[in-house]
């Protein structure tokens, strides 16, 4: 039976379009800001490469209120008239009445005409509020609002004191609170490895832990609460996007969970974590480093285990399932590029996570590959809910963040 493969979502920022009408099979036309055009092409080419046998059908819309929308699907067969009607209808359902959608790509070819690059600055922006939401009262001696110059270009973990838009500043980045918690967590991790390895942290040139201060520009919805998607976007948009860094934020807020983390960004919710801060820091950082992997023995509940630090009780042990497990076909924590001393065969978790996410979601943009030495079938297959928010700020649609109020 012929079936659609999966939903394929794209977003593009257009300067303008000279179409006065549209409809099913009506091709769009108009230039795109150069930075966005390059991103569009890279993402489309990555999708083609990741799905060599698939055909794509994509419609996009630029509405008069400055919003940008897209709708697309991926097929394992020849695209038919009914497919055009369905995708076009779905695109129309996303936009105000009277607005229209245009054909952007069909099969494996972009058909949008006059697809030329224009200089940056004249296009309507669909990004977040410009810059960090820094208040005058936040400007204090010894505080840094940006990642400071690195003393090494090695992989490292950067820490952030992250406040909500209206959160009270308890100066945890200035009074030593964060440094104390980080050191205690690292000492515990060192003990859990059998006194063999520690985390690689980001330090300033004066030898102190590099901690950035960030205040959110939006407020989380009271019902749905905090989620990682908009904070990841906001932090990346404001410069916390180094591919050789993991970013871990101590957040001055409450949450139903003590913490959460995926590839690249993670969060610990200070007002909810209780007395197990060190365990939660290690637990979440391990998620950021990719564990538990799809091929990890005993993996369950997404990326968790039933025992050890990744288990429900946060036991103070790693366990052989993730550390020194002896299976060269599946990543071992001891080989993480974010641990020191560095393994002779280190791996970067971001390419693995993003390669798996592309199989499921078609994002993030770019070319990512799992190291050839990892051949475990479960790893290569991945999970149904693989995801990677690296480069989220380059392709996110602001409608995804509507529950975050300005």
Order of alpha helices (4+ residues) and beta strands (2+ residues): beta-beta-alpha-beta-beta-alpha-beta-beta-beta-beta-alpha-beta-beta-alpha-beta-beta-beta-alpha-beta-alpha-alpha
